[in-house]
Amino acid sequence: MRQSTILTYQLEGAIVAYTINALQKGVLIVGPDYRALIRQLQADGAQLIEQGGLTLRLGVALYDRPFLFVPHSIIDEAGGSLAGEAVFDWLRRMAYDMPRSEVFGVNARGKEDQVFAREVDVEVSPIVVGGPETSPVYVACVFGAAQLPPRFAAALKIAKSAEASEVRRIVEAA
């Protein structure tokens, strides 16, 4: 298993997703009973994306398709550059002031790409991205007890009930 970094986190569990408005929104399920909950959510229309050893990544939401992006570095309009966790702080502070700054990372198809800061929906970012790198899913909420790094925990809603309708409602509202 690869080592966790500030921008990725690894844990045991599952991701199931619902396709809502052309975007797959996922639920991270952790804990000893996660397999039973998978079956329950699949009966409600969820699709199993991945289970076992998962790698979560910090990403950003984009205003336009494909809607999510996993950044790793920025070159701002003044020629300055930064990488890592500082990317998220810079976007929150400076994306509106330097909208033509280039944000480099991985797109929703798993390919290296570049977007402009103006394309990032700063208000809802960062987000948690899970699933295979070639077809990632926006993970909207978590069910079960997980010790997540602060930025990951802050980006996920907590599903307090294992009821499929409750989980789906949280995902749809995200």
C-alpha positions as semicolon CSV with decimal commas, in nm:
position;residue;x (nm);y (nm);z (nm)
1;M;0,000;0,000;0,000
2;R;0,131;0,345;-0,087
3;Q;0,217;0,589;0,190
4;S;-0,041;0,853;0,285
5;T;0,060;1,215;0,228
6;I;-0,107;1,545;0,311
7;L;-0,297;1,525;-0,020
8;T;-0,387;1,154;-0,006
9;Y;-0,515;0,928;0,267
10;Q;-0,544;0,551;0,270
11;L;-0,790;0,341;0,464
12;E;-0,997;0,024;0,449
13;G;-1,360;0,053;0,341
14;A;-1,579;0,101;0,038
15;I;-1,710;0,374;-0,189
16;V;-2,055;0,350;-0,341
17;A;-2,197;0,620;-0,564
18;Y;-2,515;0,759;-0,709
19;T;-2,511;0,943;-1,042
20;I;-2,672;1,279;-0,980
21;N;-2,683;1,553;-1,244
22;A;-2,409;1,392;-1,459
23;L;-2,172;1,369;-1,160
24;Q;-2,107;1,058;-0,958
25;K;-2,141;1,143;-0,590
26;G;-2,004;0,887;-0,352
27;V;-2,038;0,766;0,002
28;L;-1,733;0,645;0,193
29;I;-1,828;0,351;0,413
30;V;-1,590;0,239;0,687
31;G;-1,611;0,012;0,989
32;P;-1,656;-0,358;1,048
33;D;-2,008;-0,374;0,899
34;Y;-1,932;-0,190;0,575
35;R;-2,007;-0,490;0,351
36;A;-2,363;-0,521;0,486
37;L;-2,425;-0,151;0,427
38;I;-2,293;-0,183;0,070
39;R;-2,564;-0,440;-0,006
40;Q;-2,829;-0,218;0,152
41;L;-2,724;0,088;-0,051
42;Q;-2,697;-0,114;-0,373
43;A;-3,058;-0,223;-0,322
44;D;-3,140;0,151;-0,312
45;G;-2,967;0,211;-0,647
46;A;-2,608;0,281;-0,543
47;Q;-2,322;0,145;-0,753
48;L;-2,015;-0,014;-0,591
49;I;-1,712;0,187;-0,703
50;E;-1,433;0,036;-0,496
51;Q;-1,377;-0,164;-0,180
52;G;-1,082;-0,281;0,027
53;G;-0,775;-0,058;0,047
54;L;-0,889;0,288;-0,066
55;T;-0,688;0,596;-0,156
56;L;-0,870;0,923;-0,100
57;R;-0,738;1,240;-0,260
58;L;-0,804;1,608;-0,195
59;G;-0,952;1,774;-0,497
60;V;-1,144;2,078;-0,610
61;A;-1,483;2,117;-0,773
62;L;-1,491;2,282;-1,115
63;Y;-1,777;2,494;-1,249
64;D;-1,791;2,296;-1,573
65;R;-1,754;1,933;-1,672
66;P;-1,590;1,708;-1,575
67;F;-1,657;1,884;-1,242
68;L;-1,361;1,759;-1,039
69;F;-0,988;1,803;-1,047
70;V;-0,703;1,693;-0,820
71;P;-0,448;1,977;-0,813
72;H;-0,083;1,946;-0,718
73;S;0,068;2,283;-0,811
74;I;-0,002;2,638;-0,923
75;I;0,183;2,897;-1,128
76;D;0,021;3,231;-1,049
77;E;-0,015;3,530;-1,281
78;A;0,300;3,687;-1,136
79;G;0,509;3,378;-1,214
80;G;0,522;3,246;-0,857
81;S;0,472;2,878;-0,797
82;L;0,362;2,658;-0,511
83;A;0,273;2,296;-0,456
84;G;0,112;2,055;-0,212
85;E;-0,132;2,155;0,057
86;A;-0,055;2,524;0,002
87;V;-0,247;2,499;-0,328
88;F;-0,577;2,478;-0,137
89;D;-0,494;2,775;0,084
90;W;-0,387;2,982;-0,218
91;L;-0,707;2,899;-0,409
92;R;-0,920;3,007;-0,113
93;R;-0,728;3,336;-0,079
94;M;-0,627;3,428;-0,433
95;A;-0,835;3,252;-0,701
96;Y;-1,062;3,555;-0,751
97;D;-0,771;3,801;-0,750
98;M;-0,559;3,601;-0,998
99;P;-0,815;3,413;-1,209
100;R;-0,573;3,340;-1,497
101;S;-0,332;3,151;-1,271
102;E;-0,266;2,799;-1,392
103;V;-0,359;2,507;-1,167
104;F;-0,187;2,180;-1,258
105;G;-0,310;1,837;-1,157
106;V;-0,507;1,532;-1,263
107;N;-0,844;1,555;-1,437
108;A;-1,145;1,328;-1,398
109;R;-1,004;1,092;-1,660
110;G;-0,682;1,036;-1,467
111;K;-0,467;1,244;-1,704
112;E;-0,231;1,528;-1,618
113;D;-0,406;1,851;-1,706
114;Q;-0,425;2,224;-1,635
115;V;-0,718;2,450;-1,548
116;F;-0,734;2,819;-1,467
117;A;-0,804;2,935;-1,113
118;R;-1,128;3,096;-1,238
119;E;-1,261;2,747;-1,321
120;V;-1,237;2,629;-0,959
121;D;-1,548;2,654;-0,743
122;V;-1,364;2,788;-0,439
123;E;-1,676;2,795;-0,222
124;V;-1,723;2,416;-0,221
125;S;-1,356;2,316;-0,241
126;P;-1,164;2,124;-0,126
127;I;-1,357;1,806;-0,187
128;V;-1,267;1,443;-0,129
129;V;-1,210;1,236;-0,442
130;G;-1,211;0,856;-0,431
131;G;-1,231;0,559;-0,659
132;P;-0,998;0,461;-0,941
133;E;-0,773;0,738;-1,070
134;T;-0,914;0,694;-1,422
135;S;-1,276;0,746;-1,312
136;P;-1,282;0,927;-0,980
137;V;-1,590;1,001;-0,773
138;Y;-1,674;1,306;-0,563
139;V;-1,712;1,159;-0,214
140;A;-1,981;1,366;-0,046
141;C;-2,022;1,190;0,288
142;V;-1,885;0,923;0,519
143;F;-2,065;0,658;0,720
144;G;-1,879;0,491;1,005
145;A;-1,599;0,588;1,237
146;A;-1,286;0,701;1,056
147;Q;-0,992;0,902;1,182
148;L;-0,940;1,130;0,884
149;P;-0,689;1,414;0,846
150;P;-0,848;1,755;0,919
151;R;-0,893;1,872;0,557
152;F;-1,053;1,540;0,460
153;A;-1,281;1,539;0,764
154;A;-1,388;1,899;0,698
155;A;-1,475;1,817;0,335
156;L;-1,706;1,524;0,418
157;K;-2,056;1,531;0,560
158;I;-2,124;1,269;0,826
159;A;-2,410;1,024;0,767
160;K;-2,540;0,941;1,115
161;S;-2,791;0,681;0,998
162;A;-2,732;0,368;0,795
163;E;-3,077;0,402;0,640
164;A;-3,033;0,400;0,263
165;S;-3,284;0,682;0,216
166;E;-3,096;0,902;0,467
167;V;-2,759;0,837;0,300
168;R;-2,906;0,910;-0,044
169;R;-3,063;1,235;0,084
170;I;-2,727;1,356;0,219
171;V;-2,551;1,270;-0,107
172;E;-2,815;1,442;-0,320
173;A;-2,792;1,758;-0,106
174;A;-2,414;1,777;-0,136
